């Protein structure tokens, strides 16, 4: 009996391992991920290369239609794929709003591509939080075109329309890479945050202006 149980367990492990390997191979055909969590789209010819961001048109909360192409050649676009129902997404959004307020006049456009929530839920979120960046309502098609497998995901598109960076969204000091990337694409100097100890010995991160 124990031998049979052991045999069944071994077969189950082998099947699971084969399935996971197949998934990773298929996924690697679309994207490659580094140890830092940064995802680079891969070319089938010569390894890691930038690629053109797929254009899309989605409805905004006011019913108007907005396309990524509307911002081509004039703005760096930060796409945040998220859901207002997810706590991690909600926690990231105030920081993105601050970035648009800080760099919007210099050529940054923040767009939240919301998936999984109805219009009423998104409208309620905007009213409760006074969230200013543009929110577009995705039916899932744009999320799939950008190979988004987890939320929040940040996609930064440069002024030429090429994808510069793709990463899972992070809250706190870890998200400083977003501002650094934006400054690089806008041709601005980036000053990294510094860690300072408070009187209680708790590490506090202060951002230079």
TAQUISUL-V785150 format. One record per pair of residues at least 12 apart in sequence whose ideal C-beta (glycine too) atoms are under 7 Angstrom apart, sorted by the first residue. I is the first residue (numbers start at 0). J is the second residue. If there is no record, write none. Layout:
# TAQUISUL-V785150
I_J / I_J
This chain:
# TAQUISUL-V785150
29_146 / 30_146 / 31_47 / 36_166 / 36_167 / 37_164 / 37_166 / 38_165 / 38_166 / 40_162 / 49_161 / 49_162 / 49_163 / 50_161 / 50_162 / 51_160 / 51_161 / 52_67 / 52_156 / 52_160 / 52_161 / 52_162 / 53_144 / 53_145 / 54_66 / 54_67 / 54_68 / 55_67 / 55_141 / 55_144 / 57_135 / 57_136 / 57_137 / 57_141 / 58_135 / 58_136 / 59_133 / 59_134 / 59_135 / 60_118 / 60_121 / 60_122 / 60_125 / 60_134 / 65_133 / 65_135 / 70_108 / 71_160 / 72_158 / 73_106 / 73_158 / 74_106 / 74_107 / 74_108 / 74_158 / 75_106 / 75_107 / 75_155 / 75_157 / 75_158 / 75_181 / 75_184 / 75_185 / 76_108 / 76_110 / 76_156 / 77_95 / 77_107 / 77_109 / 77_153 / 77_155 / 77_181 / 78_110 / 78_112 / 78_154 / 78_156 / 79_95 / 79_109 / 79_111 / 79_112 / 79_151 / 79_153 / 79_168 / 80_112 / 80_114 / 80_142 / 80_145 / 80_147 / 80_150 / 80_151 / 80_152 / 81_111 / 81_113 / 81_150 / 81_151 / 82_113 / 82_114 / 82_115 / 82_116 / 82_150 / 83_113 / 83_116 / 83_120 / 83_121 / 83_124 / 84_115 / 84_116 / 84_120 / 85_150 / 87_151 / 87_170 / 88_150 / 88_151 / 90_170 / 91_151 / 91_168 / 91_170 / 92_111 / 92_130 / 94_174 / 95_109 / 95_132 / 96_130 / 96_131 / 96_132 / 98_177 / 98_178 / 98_181 / 99_131 / 99_132 / 102_181 / 102_185 / 105_185 / 105_187 / 106_185 / 107_181 / 107_185 / 109_132 / 110_132 / 110_133 / 110_135 / 111_132 / 111_133 / 111_134 / 112_135 / 112_137 / 112_141 / 113_134 / 113_135 / 113_136 / 113_137 / 114_137 / 114_139 / 114_142 / 118_136 / 121_134 / 121_136 / 149_167 / 151_168 / 152_165 / 152_167 / 152_168 / 153_166 / 153_168 / 153_177 / 155_180 / 157_184 / 163_180 / 163_184 / 164_180 / 172_192 / 172_204 / 175_191 / 175_192 / 190_207 / 192_204 / 192_205 / 192_206 / 193_205
